[in-house]
Amino acid sequence: MGLNDIQTRIAAACAEAGRAVDEVALIAVSKVQPLERVEAILEEGHLLFGENRVQEAAGKWPDFRVRFPDVSVHLIGPLQSNKTRQAFDLFEAIHSVDRPKLAQSIARLAQEEGRCPELFIQVNTGEEPQKAGILPGDADAFIQDCRAMDLPLRGLMCIPPVDEAPSLHFALLKKIAERNGLNGLSMGMSNDFEQAIAFGATHIRVGSAIFGERVPT
């Protein structure tokens, strides 16, 4: 496994689905990875990364950006409303807009600063009580509310339940996005990104298959 292997598999999955390779952005999930592993992927020329926590990203990416100014970092984990300002300074996109309070916090700050990261609404497609995200039945109204706040919605994100076929959840996310005129689909991880590409994923989030197993802190 490694970056080249994943890129080869993405190309094959795109060919199978009749899609262009440049329609799918590979987010290298660098959370809880040693700095030397992240640096190695940067030096291979990959410039799109994903982080789960604001605090971890703050300790990692400002230094890397000095050497790799074209890097783009996306927040793919939960965001506390009180860390919105810090997130604006660290991330080009936020994939986890999952509740009205957070959307309002982002909207206030966007108005104040005159800028905003791209946003994905996280949908809890499996309706799992322990998981963040807007319920599918509430998604249309929440999308409308976000648009009313002039938020720059790029699309939707989901994390399928581990014990269910991911394709069901990818299909549901795509359906919600299509009926709301959104074309960004952040879905698919190391074990299922080929299926996600078949269902129209525009952003896939791959960590361990690129970097190796995570090293817990």
C-alpha positions, 0 to 999 in steps of 0.5 A: 500500500502507499500513495501510488497504489491508491492513485492507481486504484482510483484511476481504475475505479474512475475508468470502471465508472466512466469518470475522469480521474480529476473528478475525484480528489484524494484527501490523505487523512493524516490524523495521528500520523507521525510527522515524518510520514506526512512529510514523505507524502508531501515530498511525493507531491501530494498536497491535499490532506485531512485532519480530525481535530483542530488542535492536532492540525494547529500543531502540524500544518503551520510549519508544513505550510512554510515549506509547502505553501500550496498545501490544502488541509480539510477538517473531516472531524467534528468541530466545536463552535468555539473553535470556528475561528481557529478552523478558519485559519487552518482549513480550506474546507470543513466537511463536518457541518452537522448542526444549526448552532455550528452553521450559525457560528460559521455564518457570523464569522464569515460575515465578519471576516469576508471569507469562509472555507468550503463547507460540506454538511455531514449527514448521519445516513445510518441514523446512528445515535452515537454519530454526528450529522444531520438526519436524512429527513432533516437534510433538505431543510438544513441545506436551505437554512445554510443557503439562507445564511449565504454559506458556501456549500460544496456538498455533503459528507457521510460515514456509513455504519461499519456493519452495513453495506456502504453502497446503500449510504453512498446512494442515499447521500447522492440522492439528497445532494442531487435533489438539492443541486449539490455536486460535492460528495465527500464519501469513501474511505480506505476500505470502500472508496472504489464503491464511493467513486462508482456512486459519484464521490468527489472527495475520498478520505484515505488514511491507513492505506496511504500512511500505514496504520495510525499510531495512537497518541 
